Amino acid sequence: MPAAVVLALLTAGCGAAVRVPLKPFYVPADLAPEQGEVRLNVPYRTDETADPAKHRLDLYLPRRPGWPLLIFVHGGSLEKGDSARSLGGNDIYRNIGRFWAARGVGVALVNYRLQPDVTWPSQVEDAAAATGWLLQRAGELGCDGRVFLSGHSAGAWIASRVVLDRAVRDRHGIGPGDIDGMISISGSGFDLTDEQTWEMFGRERIWQRRFSVHANDTEWKKRASVLPLVEAGAPPFLLLYSSEEWPALARQNRLFCEALREVGARCEIEAIEGLGHRRTLLALSRDNGTMTDRIREALGAAGTAVGAGALTREAAPDAAH
């Protein structure tokens, strides 16, 4: 494999392909048959209007039952991306599934329809439909009832809306206590009405293209913002991003966390050193790193230790983290 490959347009806000070194950031993960089972391209919608290519998800299931489920939504500017995306011979997203399943965490990698075929509300509905489908089958799959949503970049924005939008949850049978936590990786666009963010970032026309639902949509900033959905009773949020992100992205994460804390929801936020917007994605399947350490803590806060082997139940002295 070459020392660098094109890691292109996987993330919200990327305007062009850029060369990003994969080594040493990409570490291939292995899931031995005795550790877990892989089910690829599982349909979560089979109705007449279902998209045969996009209404599908990949499952990585630990062999030993009694594990938390991590539902992961890919990024890609809302316009591209797929769980099967391979770059330089490396399957970036499926590596995440293998990594966590080998450590006792079930993973579902969710695909959804892309723009311009649909607008963002349909993309959120897709992720919610997948979440509802998984919740109905969580027990038979081996999940112990604890379900977390996560996503990278645009996927973090989609997943956050699924967690917080009560109307969307109701349409897909997602109860108020069904989601145990949200893990956002390099997410943004949480408050599109914040003028200081636009002063830092600009590029308003690009975001308007993604978030306008019709040609004369003057309310797109307000309608697409996640902050108005924040309310008391929201599950815990973990907001992780790189210290090398755009200042506007860092501000969006701070605004989001402040809004959650103001209503009494638990929010942890951290800018992680030594990565970058795209490398945060690679770090999700890289052991002994701050990114995976923080995710382990979030998944283990309910009393389960997530380690290098199978899931083991034990007391959680750091449950407040």
ChimeraX attribute file (.defattr): number of C-alpha atoms within 10 A of each C-alpha:
attribute: neighborCount
match mode: 1-to-1
recipient: residues
	/A:1	9
	/A:2	9
	/A:3	10
	/A:4	12
	/A:5	17
	/A:6	13
	/A:7	19
	/A:8	18
	/A:9	20
	/A:10	25
	/A:11	25
	/A:12	25
	/A:13	20
	/A:14	14
	/A:15	12
	/A:16	7
	/A:17	11
	/A:18	13
	/A:19	10
	/A:20	16
	/A:21	15
	/A:22	20
	/A:23	13
	/A:24	9
	/A:25	17
	/A:26	19
	/A:27	18
	/A:28	16
	/A:29	18
	/A:30	14
	/A:31	20
	/A:32	12
	/A:33	11
	/A:34	10
	/A:35	18
	/A:36	20
	/A:37	18
	/A:38	16
	/A:39	11
	/A:40	16
	/A:41	18
	/A:42	13
	/A:43	18
	/A:44	22
	/A:45	17
	/A:46	11
	/A:47	8
	/A:48	7
	/A:49	7
	/A:50	15
	/A:51	14
	/A:52	14
	/A:53	13
	/A:54	19
	/A:55	21
	/A:56	24
	/A:57	26
	/A:58	23
	/A:59	24
	/A:60	26
	/A:61	28
	/A:62	32
	/A:63	19
	/A:64	14
	/A:65	18
	/A:66	22
	/A:67	31
	/A:68	26
	/A:69	30
	/A:70	26
	/A:71	26
	/A:72	29
	/A:73	28
	/A:74	28
	/A:75	28
	/A:76	20
	/A:77	22
	/A:78	28
	/A:79	20
	/A:80	19
	/A:81	22
	/A:82	24
	/A:83	27
	/A:84	18
	/A:85	15
	/A:86	13
	/A:87	13
	/A:88	14
	/A:89	10
	/A:90	17
	/A:91	15
	/A:92	23
	/A:93	23
	/A:94	25
	/A:95	22
	/A:96	24
	/A:97	29
	/A:98	27
	/A:99	23
	/A:100	29
	/A:101	31
	/A:102	28
	/A:103	21
	/A:104	28
	/A:105	28
	/A:106	29
	/A:107	29
	/A:108	27
	/A:109	26
	/A:110	27
	/A:111	28
	/A:112	29
	/A:113	26
	/A:114	19
	/A:115	16
	/A:116	12
	/A:117	8
	/A:118	14
	/A:119	19
	/A:120	20
	/A:121	15
	/A:122	15
	/A:123	19
	/A:124	22
	/A:125	20
	/A:126	25
	/A:127	28
	/A:128	27
	/A:129	23
	/A:130	24
	/A:131	29
	/A:132	21
	/A:133	17
	/A:134	21
	/A:135	22
	/A:136	12
	/A:137	11
	/A:138	20
	/A:139	14
	/A:140	10
	/A:141	19
	/A:142	18
	/A:143	23
	/A:144	14
	/A:145	16
	/A:146	19
	/A:147	24
	/A:148	25
	/A:149	26
	/A:150	25
	/A:151	26
	/A:152	30
	/A:153	29
	/A:154	26
	/A:155	33
	/A:156	28
	/A:157	27
	/A:158	30
	/A:159	27
	/A:160	25
	/A:161	25
	/A:162	26
	/A:163	27
	/A:164	22
	/A:165	17
	/A:166	16
	/A:167	10
	/A:168	19
	/A:169	21
	/A:170	13
	/A:171	12
	/A:172	19
	/A:173	16
	/A:174	22
	/A:175	12
	/A:176	15
	/A:177	12
	/A:178	18
	/A:179	21
	/A:180	22
	/A:181	24
	/A:182	28
	/A:183	28
	/A:184	29
	/A:185	25
	/A:186	30
	/A:187	28
	/A:188	26
	/A:189	27
	/A:190	26
	/A:191	21
	/A:192	22
	/A:193	17
	/A:194	16
	/A:195	11
	/A:196	12
	/A:197	18
	/A:198	13
	/A:199	11
	/A:200	13
	/A:201	14
	/A:202	13
	/A:203	12
	/A:204	11
	/A:205	9
	/A:206	12
	/A:207	17
	/A:208	17
	/A:209	15
	/A:210	18
	/A:211	22
	/A:212	18
	/A:213	18
	/A:214	10
	/A:215	8
	/A:216	8
	/A:217	12
	/A:218	12
	/A:219	12
	/A:220	19
	/A:221	19
	/A:222	14
	/A:223	17
	/A:224	23
	/A:225	19
	/A:226	22
	/A:227	23
	/A:228	14
	/A:229	16
	/A:230	21
	/A:231	18
	/A:232	12
	/A:233	14
	/A:234	23
	/A:235	21
	/A:236	20
	/A:237	26
	/A:238	22
	/A:239	23
	/A:240	24
	/A:241	27
	/A:242	22
	/A:243	16
	/A:244	15
	/A:245	16
	/A:246	14
	/A:247	12
	/A:248	18
	/A:249	24
	/A:250	22
	/A:251	18
	/A:252	21
	/A:253	24
	/A:254	16
	/A:255	15
	/A:256	23
	/A:257	21
	/A:258	17
	/A:259	18
	/A:260	24
	/A:261	18
	/A:262	13
	/A:263	13
	/A:264	14
	/A:265	18
	/A:266	20
	/A:267	21
	/A:268	16
	/A:269	16
	/A:270	17
	/A:271	18
	/A:272	17
	/A:273	12
	/A:274	11
	/A:275	19
	/A:276	19
	/A:277	23
	/A:278	21
	/A:279	18
	/A:280	22
	/A:281	27
	/A:282	23
	/A:283	20
	/A:284	26
	/A:285	25
	/A:286	22
	/A:287	15
	/A:288	9
	/A:289	12
	/A:290	18
	/A:291	25
	/A:292	16
	/A:293	15
	/A:294	18
	/A:295	17
	/A:296	18
	/A:297	20
	/A:298	25
	/A:299	25
	/A:300	21
	/A:301	19
	/A:302	18
	/A:303	16
	/A:304	22
	/A:305	20
	/A:306	24
	/A:307	16
	/A:308	13
	/A:309	13
	/A:310	21
	/A:311	21
	/A:312	13
	/A:313	14
	/A:314	11
	/A:315	12
	/A:316	14
	/A:317	9
	/A:318	12
	/A:319	14
	/A:320	10
	/A:321	13
